[in-house]
Amino acid sequence: MDDPSLTVRAPVGLSALSLRGLVKSFGGKPAVNGISLEVPAGSFYGLVGPNGAGKTTTLSMATGLLRPDAGTAAVLGVDVWANPLAAKQILGVLPDGVRLFDRLTGEQLLNYSGLLRGLDRDTVAQRARDLLTAFDLAADARTLVVDYSAGMTKKIALAASLVHAPKVLVLDEPFESVDPISAASIRAILTDFVHSGGTVVVSSHVMDLVQRMCDHVAVVARGEILAAGTVDEVRGGASLEDRFVELVGGPGRTEGLSWLHT
């Protein structure tokens, strides 16, 4: 992707994503309990936690997909809920379990996404071609998205989140159900995006992947931040996985499964 508009720079000292006191409950049960987090501009930030920790709920509130019960979220200083149009112009989002217009071809989906963002037809057509090539989807540009594999679907969804040249990417489980080749392609594109001045926030269950890919990380459990900072600060000399288990809690008891031993 050589489009110069993808080279993005944030004002020095401004957080790419600022979450303050986010709260959300469902049926009286708290899912997020006062999460506050500052994501430095230009960082590759990992959000890790067990299932049900509140990661998806937090990212949904941070990107304007789910209204918080309390608290605020801002992207590069723009309040997501007070000024949603301005915030979404600089934000690219890949939600968990994303539903696409899968009766469009990959090329049509990217063009449609760009036009929805206000791009002119010539610009969006060129960017769609660039993205299809970068994600190794050019040969399948005219294939219906419904016929894509899981990895291809994830890549076309990520491409759609990039077509308007955002400054901040928020990706919920972008590597789930993705084969190693597709995962390597996605990692390379995201790393280039960060090196060009963008910011990536990614949630993942794979500690080794986060440790190798991210420079900052936050550990979430029970709707709260247990630790946050650079990867080295959070892991404290141990592996990120060991530190995660220490913070969240070790594995359950297995003594009662002696009947499985042969």
C-alpha positions as CSV (number, residue, x, y, z in Angstrom):
1,M,0.0,0.0,0.0
2,D,1.9,3.0,-1.3
3,D,-0.9,5.5,-1.0
4,P,0.7,8.5,0.9
5,S,-2.5,9.1,2.7
6,L,-1.8,6.0,4.7
7,T,1.2,7.7,6.3
8,V,-0.4,9.1,9.4
9,R,1.0,11.1,12.2
10,A,-0.6,12.0,15.5
11,P,0.1,15.1,17.6
12,V,3.0,14.5,20.0
13,G,1.9,13.5,23.5
14,L,-1.7,12.9,22.5
15,S,-3.2,9.4,23.3
16,A,-4.5,7.5,20.4
17,L,-7.2,6.0,22.5
18,S,-8.3,7.4,25.9
19,L,-10.8,5.4,28.0
20,R,-11.9,6.9,31.3
21,G,-14.2,5.1,33.8
22,L,-16.0,3.0,31.3
23,V,-18.9,1.0,32.9
24,K,-21.3,-1.4,31.3
25,S,-23.8,-3.9,32.8
26,F,-26.1,-6.4,31.2
27,G,-29.2,-7.5,33.1
28,G,-27.7,-6.0,36.3
29,K,-24.5,-8.0,35.9
30,P,-21.4,-5.8,35.4
31,A,-19.3,-6.6,32.3
32,V,-17.0,-3.6,32.5
33,N,-16.3,-2.0,35.9
34,G,-14.7,1.4,35.5
35,I,-12.0,0.7,33.0
36,S,-9.5,3.5,32.3
37,L,-6.7,3.1,29.7
38,E,-4.4,5.4,27.8
39,V,-3.1,4.0,24.5
40,P,0.0,6.0,23.3
41,A,-0.2,7.2,19.7
42,G,2.1,5.2,17.4
43,S,1.9,2.1,19.6
44,F,1.0,-1.5,18.9
45,Y,-1.2,-2.2,21.9
46,G,-2.4,-5.6,23.0
47,L,-5.5,-6.2,25.1
48,V,-5.5,-9.7,26.7
49,G,-7.8,-11.5,29.0
50,P,-9.8,-14.7,29.5
51,N,-13.2,-15.3,27.9
52,G,-15.8,-13.1,29.6
53,A,-13.2,-10.6,30.8
54,G,-14.9,-7.6,29.2
55,K,-12.5,-7.1,26.2
56,T,-15.1,-7.0,23.5
57,T,-17.5,-4.9,25.6
58,T,-14.7,-2.4,26.3
59,L,-13.6,-2.2,22.6
60,S,-17.2,-1.8,21.5
61,M,-17.7,1.1,23.8
62,A,-14.4,2.6,22.8
63,T,-15.3,2.6,19.1
64,G,-18.9,3.8,19.2
65,L,-20.6,0.4,18.8
66,L,-22.0,0.1,22.3
67,R,-23.1,3.0,24.5
68,P,-21.5,2.9,28.0
69,D,-23.5,3.3,31.1
70,A,-20.8,5.7,32.4
71,G,-17.4,6.9,31.3
72,T,-15.9,8.4,28.2
73,A,-13.9,7.3,25.2
74,A,-11.8,9.5,22.9
75,V,-9.8,8.8,19.7
76,L,-6.9,11.3,19.3
77,G,-8.8,13.7,21.5
78,V,-12.1,13.4,19.7
79,D,-14.9,12.2,22.0
80,V,-16.4,9.0,20.4
81,W,-19.9,9.7,21.7
82,A,-20.1,13.5,21.7
83,N,-18.7,13.7,18.1
84,P,-19.1,10.3,16.5
85,L,-18.7,11.3,12.9
86,A,-15.4,13.0,13.5
87,A,-14.2,10.1,15.6
88,K,-15.1,7.5,13.0
89,Q,-13.3,9.3,10.3
90,I,-10.0,8.6,12.0
91,L,-10.9,5.2,13.3
92,G,-10.8,1.7,11.7
93,V,-12.7,-1.1,13.4
94,L,-12.8,-4.8,13.1
95,P,-15.4,-6.0,15.5
96,D,-15.6,-9.6,16.9
97,G,-17.9,-11.8,14.8
98,V,-18.1,-9.1,12.2
99,R,-21.1,-9.5,9.8
100,L,-20.2,-8.4,6.2
101,F,-22.3,-7.8,3.1
102,D,-21.2,-11.2,1.9
103,R,-23.3,-11.3,-1.2
104,L,-20.9,-8.7,-2.6
105,T,-17.6,-9.7,-4.2
106,G,-14.4,-8.7,-2.3
107,E,-13.8,-5.8,-4.7
108,Q,-17.4,-4.6,-4.4
109,L,-17.3,-4.7,-0.6
110,L,-14.1,-2.5,-0.5
111,N,-15.6,-0.1,-3.0
112,Y,-18.9,0.0,-1.0
113,S,-17.0,0.6,2.2
114,G,-15.0,3.4,0.7
115,L,-18.0,5.1,-0.8
116,L,-19.8,4.9,2.6
117,R,-16.8,6.8,4.0
118,G,-17.2,9.6,1.5
119,L,-14.3,8.7,-0.8
120,D,-14.7,9.5,-4.5
121,R,-15.0,6.6,-6.9
122,D,-11.6,6.9,-8.5
123,T,-9.8,7.0,-5.1
124,V,-11.7,4.1,-3.6
125,A,-11.2,2.0,-6.8
126,Q,-7.4,2.5,-6.6
127,R,-7.3,1.8,-2.8
128,A,-9.4,-1.3,-3.3
129,R,-6.9,-2.6,-5.8
130,D,-4.0,-1.8,-3.6
131,L,-5.6,-3.5,-0.6
132,L,-6.6,-6.6,-2.5
133,T,-3.0,-6.9,-3.7
134,A,-1.5,-6.3,-0.2
135,F,-3.8,-8.9,1.4
136,D,-3.2,-11.4,-1.4
137,L,-6.8,-11.3,-2.4
138,A,-6.4,-10.0,-6.0
139,A,-7.1,-13.4,-7.6
140,D,-10.4,-13.6,-5.6
141,A,-11.5,-9.9,-6.1
142,R,-14.6,-11.0,-8.0
143,T,-15.5,-13.9,-5.8
144,L,-18.5,-13.5,-3.4
145,V,-17.4,-12.9,0.2
146,V,-19.8,-15.7,1.3
147,D,-17.5,-18.1,-0.6
148,Y,-14.3,-16.9,1.2
149,S,-12.5,-19.0,3.7
150,A,-12.3,-17.8,7.3
151,G,-8.9,-16.4,6.8
152,M,-9.9,-14.6,3.6
153,T,-13.0,-13.2,5.3
154,K,-10.9,-11.8,8.1
155,K,-8.5,-10.2,5.6
156,I,-11.2,-8.6,3.5
157,A,-12.9,-7.3,6.7
158,L,-9.6,-5.8,7.8
159,A,-9.0,-4.3,4.3
160,A,-12.5,-2.7,4.6
161,S,-11.5,-1.1,7.9
162,L,-8.4,0.4,6.2
163,V,-9.8,1.7,3.0
164,H,-10.5,5.2,4.4
165,A,-6.9,5.5,5.7
166,P,-7.7,5.7,9.5
167,K,-5.2,6.9,12.1
168,V,-6.2,4.3,14.7
169,L,-7.1,0.7,14.2
170,V,-9.1,-1.3,16.8
171,L,-9.2,-5.0,16.1
172,D,-11.1,-7.5,18.2
173,E,-9.5,-11.0,17.8
174,P,-8.2,-10.4,14.2
175,F,-6.3,-13.8,14.2
176,E,-9.1,-16.0,15.4
177,S,-9.8,-18.8,12.8
178,V,-7.0,-17.5,10.7
179,D,-4.4,-19.9,9.2
180,P,-0.6,-19.2,9.8
181,I,0.0,-17.8,6.3
182,S,-2.9,-15.4,6.5
183,A,-1.9,-14.5,10.1
184,A,1.7,-13.7,8.9
185,S,0.3,-11.4,6.2
186,I,-2.0,-9.6,8.6
187,R,0.9,-9.1,11.1
188,A,3.1,-7.7,8.4
189,I,0.5,-5.2,7.2
190,L,-0.3,-4.1,10.8
191,T,3.4,-3.7,11.6
192,D,3.9,-1.5,8.5
193,F,0.8,0.6,9.5
194,V,2.4,1.2,13.0
195,H,5.8,2.0,11.5
196,S,4.1,4.6,9.2
197,G,2.7,6.4,12.3
198,G,-0.6,4.7,12.9
199,T,-1.8,3.0,16.1
200,V,-3.1,-0.5,16.5
201,V,-5.1,-1.8,19.4
202,V,-5.7,-5.6,19.2
203,S,-7.4,-8.1,21.5
204,S,-6.1,-11.7,21.5
205,H,-6.0,-14.8,23.6
206,V,-2.6,-15.8,22.2
207,M,0.0,-14.5,24.6
208,D,3.0,-15.5,22.5
209,L,1.6,-13.6,19.6
210,V,1.0,-10.5,21.6
211,Q,4.4,-10.7,23.2
212,R,6.1,-10.8,19.8
213,M,3.9,-8.3,18.0
214,C,2.9,-5.6,20.6
215,D,5.0,-3.0,22.4
216,H,2.3,-2.3,25.0
217,V,-0.2,-4.6,26.7
218,A,-3.1,-4.4,29.2
219,V,-4.4,-7.4,31.1
220,V,-8.2,-7.4,31.6
221,A,-10.2,-9.7,33.9
222,R,-13.6,-9.4,35.5
223,G,-14.2,-6.1,33.8
224,E,-11.1,-4.4,35.3
225,I,-7.5,-3.6,34.2
226,L,-5.1,-5.7,36.3
227,A,-1.9,-4.4,34.7
228,A,-1.0,-2.1,31.8
229,G,2.2,-0.7,30.3
230,T,5.0,-1.8,28.0
231,V,5.2,-5.5,27.4
232,D,8.4,-5.7,29.4
233,E,6.9,-3.8,32.3
234,V,3.9,-6.0,32.5
235,R,5.7,-9.3,32.1
236,G,8.4,-8.3,34.7
237,G,11.0,-10.7,33.4
238,A,8.7,-13.7,33.0
239,S,6.9,-14.7,29.9
240,L,3.7,-12.8,29.2
241,E,1.7,-16.0,29.5
242,D,3.2,-16.8,33.0
243,R,2.5,-13.3,34.1
244,F,-1.0,-13.5,32.7
245,V,-1.8,-16.7,34.6
246,E,-0.3,-15.1,37.8
247,L,-2.6,-12.1,37.5
248,V,-5.8,-13.8,36.3
249,G,-5.5,-17.0,38.3
250,G,-4.0,-20.4,37.6
251,P,-5.7,-23.5,36.1
252,G,-8.5,-25.2,38.1
253,R,-8.1,-28.4,40.0
254,T,-7.7,-31.6,38.0
255,E,-7.3,-34.2,40.7
256,G,-10.9,-35.5,40.1
257,L,-10.0,-36.7,36.6
258,S,-7.9,-39.7,37.6
259,W,-10.2,-41.9,35.7
260,L,-8.8,-40.4,32.5
261,H,-5.3,-41.7,33.3
262,T,-4.4,-44.9,31.4
